[in-house]
Amino acid sequence: MLVELCFHISLFCPVNLILFIPSVALYIASLSIALVGAGVILAGAYLFKKHQTTVNPMHPERSSTLVQTGVYRFTRNPMYLGMLLIILSYLLLRFSFVGLVLPIVFVFLMTHMQIKPEEEMLTKLFGDAYLQYLQRVRPWL
């Protein structure tokens, strides 16, 4: 995750601005979206830590608390949403076929390979409370 973060930060360095970015406005828009994405990720992780539950997406069975406050009132998956925003910010900087396909592939894979299995496990753990949460809050936004 640290390598990924460094890569994304490097996209916004001044050398990229001078050499590769078509306009300052586009750069600022892209940077703003990336910062919002990072903020959403940090807000989600902070609430998990505050409620002393796991942030490890590979072990949803270790969840001890169903967090429904803060950013979790608007999206069930703020950390994945934040990642998507960072990907979209990259799309603004690098117009390409890969840039257009990457967000679609990301959402598809995350939904089917990560979110659905997590939700099955969380339904087993938290029962009706989680089912009500599913009805109230959308998976992405």
ZIDAZI-V613113 format. One record per pair of residues at least 24 apart in sequence whose ideal C-beta (glycine too) atoms are under 10 Angstrom apart, sorted by sequence separation. I is the first residue (numbers start at 1). J is the second residue. D is the distance in Angstrom with one decimal. If there is no record, write none. Layout:
# ZIDAZI-V613113
i=I j=J d=D
i=I j=J d=D
This chain:
# ZIDAZI-V613113
i=46 j=70 d=8.1
i=47 j=71 d=6.9
i=48 j=72 d=9.2
i=55 j=79 d=7.6
i=115 j=139 d=5.9
i=9 j=34 d=8.8
i=46 j=71 d=9.1
i=47 j=72 d=6.4
i=115 j=140 d=8.8
i=8 j=34 d=6.4
i=44 j=70 d=8.0
i=80 j=106 d=8.5
i=81 j=107 d=9.8
i=84 j=110 d=8.0
i=43 j=70 d=6.1
i=44 j=71 d=5.6
i=80 j=107 d=8.6
i=83 j=110 d=7.9
i=43 j=71 d=4.6
i=44 j=72 d=7.1
i=111 j=139 d=7.0
i=8 j=37 d=8.9
i=9 j=38 d=9.5
i=42 j=71 d=9.6
i=43 j=72 d=9.0
i=81 j=110 d=9.6
i=110 j=139 d=9.4
i=111 j=140 d=8.2
i=8 j=38 d=8.3
i=41 j=71 d=9.6
i=48 j=78 d=9.7
i=80 j=110 d=5.2
i=110 j=140 d=9.0
i=40 j=71 d=6.2
i=44 j=75 d=8.4
i=47 j=78 d=8.3
i=48 j=79 d=8.6
i=80 j=111 d=8.8
i=39 j=71 d=9.1
i=44 j=76 d=10.0
i=107 j=139 d=9.7
i=5 j=38 d=8.2
i=44 j=77 d=8.0
i=45 j=78 d=8.6
i=77 j=110 d=7.7
i=107 j=140 d=7.2
i=40 j=74 d=9.4
i=44 j=78 d=3.5
i=45 j=79 d=6.4
i=77 j=111 d=9.1
i=80 j=114 d=7.3
i=40 j=75 d=8.0
i=43 j=78 d=6.2
i=44 j=79 d=4.5
i=80 j=115 d=7.0
i=5 j=41 d=9.7
i=42 j=78 d=9.3
i=43 j=79 d=9.1
i=44 j=80 d=8.8
i=40 j=77 d=9.9
i=41 j=78 d=7.0
i=42 j=79 d=9.0
i=44 j=81 d=8.2
i=45 j=82 d=9.2
i=77 j=114 d=8.6
i=40 j=78 d=5.0
i=41 j=79 d=5.0
i=44 j=82 d=7.0
i=77 j=115 d=6.0
i=80 j=118 d=9.8
i=39 j=78 d=9.6
i=40 j=79 d=7.5
i=41 j=80 d=8.8
i=43 j=82 d=8.2
i=76 j=115 d=7.8
i=1 j=41 d=9.7
i=40 j=80 d=9.4
i=41 j=81 d=8.3
i=42 j=82 d=7.8
i=37 j=78 d=9.9
i=40 j=81 d=5.7
i=41 j=82 d=3.4
i=77 j=118 d=8.4
i=37 j=79 d=9.9
i=40 j=82 d=3.7
i=41 j=83 d=6.8
i=76 j=118 d=9.0
i=77 j=119 d=9.5
i=39 j=82 d=7.4
i=40 j=83 d=9.0
i=76 j=119 d=7.8
i=37 j=81 d=7.7
i=38 j=82 d=6.4
i=40 j=84 d=9.3
i=41 j=85 d=8.7
i=36 j=81 d=9.9
i=37 j=82 d=4.3
i=38 j=83 d=9.6
i=40 j=85 d=6.6
i=41 j=86 d=8.2
i=36 j=82 d=7.9
i=37 j=83 d=6.9
i=39 j=85 d=9.1
i=40 j=86 d=9.4
i=76 j=122 d=9.1
i=37 j=84 d=7.3
i=38 j=85 d=8.3
i=34 j=82 d=9.5
i=37 j=85 d=3.0
i=38 j=86 d=6.9
i=36 j=85 d=5.8
i=37 j=86 d=4.2
i=35 j=85 d=9.1
i=36 j=86 d=9.1
i=37 j=87 d=8.2
i=34 j=85 d=7.0
i=35 j=86 d=9.3
i=37 j=88 d=7.8
i=38 j=89 d=9.6
i=33 j=85 d=5.5
i=34 j=86 d=5.2
i=37 j=89 d=6.6
i=32 j=85 d=9.9
i=33 j=86 d=7.7
i=34 j=87 d=9.4
i=36 j=89 d=8.5
i=57 j=110 d=9.5
i=33 j=87 d=9.6
i=34 j=88 d=8.7
i=35 j=89 d=8.4
i=60 j=114 d=9.4
i=76 j=130 d=9.7
i=33 j=88 d=5.9
i=34 j=89 d=3.8
i=63 j=118 d=8.9
i=30 j=86 d=9.9
i=33 j=89 d=3.9
i=34 j=90 d=7.8
i=58 j=114 d=9.1
i=66 j=122 d=7.3
i=84 j=140 d=7.4
i=85 j=141 d=9.9
i=32 j=89 d=7.9
i=33 j=90 d=9.2
i=57 j=114 d=6.1
i=60 j=117 d=7.6
i=61 j=118 d=9.6
i=76 j=133 d=7.2
i=81 j=138 d=10.0
i=84 j=141 d=9.2
i=30 j=88 d=8.7
i=31 j=89 d=7.1
i=33 j=91 d=9.2
i=34 j=92 d=9.1
i=57 j=115 d=9.2
i=60 j=118 d=4.5
i=63 j=121 d=7.8
i=76 j=134 d=7.5
i=81 j=139 d=9.0
i=30 j=89 d=4.5
i=33 j=92 d=6.9
i=34 j=93 d=9.3
i=59 j=118 d=9.9
i=60 j=119 d=8.5
i=62 j=121 d=9.6
i=63 j=122 d=6.4
i=66 j=125 d=8.0
i=80 j=139 d=8.6
i=81 j=140 d=5.8
i=29 j=89 d=8.1
i=30 j=90 d=7.5
i=32 j=92 d=9.8
i=57 j=117 d=9.6
i=58 j=118 d=9.7
i=60 j=120 d=8.8
i=61 j=121 d=5.4
i=65 j=125 d=10.0
i=66 j=126 d=4.8
i=73 j=133 d=9.9
i=76 j=136 d=9.4
i=77 j=137 d=9.5
i=80 j=140 d=7.6
i=81 j=141 d=6.3
i=30 j=91 d=8.4
i=31 j=92 d=9.3
i=57 j=118 d=6.7
i=60 j=121 d=4.3
i=61 j=122 d=8.9
i=64 j=125 d=8.8
i=65 j=126 d=9.0
i=66 j=127 d=9.8
i=68 j=129 d=8.5
i=72 j=133 d=8.5
i=76 j=137 d=5.2
i=77 j=138 d=9.3
i=30 j=92 d=4.1
i=31 j=93 d=9.1
i=59 j=121 d=9.0
i=60 j=122 d=5.9
i=63 j=125 d=5.9
i=68 j=130 d=9.6
i=75 j=137 d=6.7
i=76 j=138 d=7.0
i=77 j=139 d=5.8
i=78 j=140 d=9.7
i=29 j=92 d=6.0
i=30 j=93 d=5.0
i=61 j=124 d=8.2
i=62 j=125 d=9.4
i=63 j=126 d=7.8
i=66 j=129 d=5.7
i=73 j=136 d=8.5
i=74 j=137 d=7.0
i=75 j=138 d=6.5
i=76 j=139 d=5.1
i=77 j=140 d=6.6
i=78 j=141 d=9.4
i=29 j=93 d=9.5
i=30 j=94 d=9.4
i=60 j=124 d=9.5
i=61 j=125 d=6.9
i=66 j=130 d=6.0
i=68 j=132 d=9.4
i=73 j=137 d=6.7
i=74 j=138 d=8.0
i=75 j=139 d=7.2
i=76 j=140 d=8.1
i=77 j=141 d=9.3
i=27 j=92 d=8.6
i=60 j=125 d=7.7
i=68 j=133 d=5.9
i=72 j=137 d=7.1
i=75 j=140 d=6.1
i=76 j=141 d=9.8
i=26 j=92 d=6.0
i=27 j=93 d=7.4
i=66 j=132 d=9.9
i=67 j=133 d=9.5
i=74 j=140 d=9.9
i=75 j=141 d=5.3
i=26 j=93 d=7.2
i=63 j=130 d=9.7
i=66 j=133 d=6.6
i=74 j=141 d=6.8
i=68 j=136 d=8.3
i=26 j=95 d=9.8
i=68 j=137 d=7.6
i=22 j=92 d=10.0
i=21 j=92 d=9.4
i=22 j=93 d=9.0
i=21 j=93 d=6.4
i=20 j=93 d=7.4
i=21 j=94 d=9.7
i=22 j=95 d=8.7
i=20 j=94 d=8.0
i=8 j=83 d=9.9
i=11 j=86 d=9.4
i=17 j=93 d=9.7
i=12 j=89 d=8.7
i=16 j=93 d=7.6
i=8 j=86 d=5.7
i=11 j=89 d=8.0
i=16 j=94 d=9.9
i=4 j=83 d=8.8
i=8 j=87 d=9.2
i=11 j=90 d=6.4
i=5 j=86 d=9.1
i=8 j=89 d=8.0
i=12 j=93 d=8.4
i=1 j=83 d=10.0
i=4 j=86 d=8.7
i=8 j=90 d=7.2
i=11 j=93 d=6.1
i=7 j=90 d=9.4
i=11 j=94 d=8.3
i=40 j=141 d=9.9
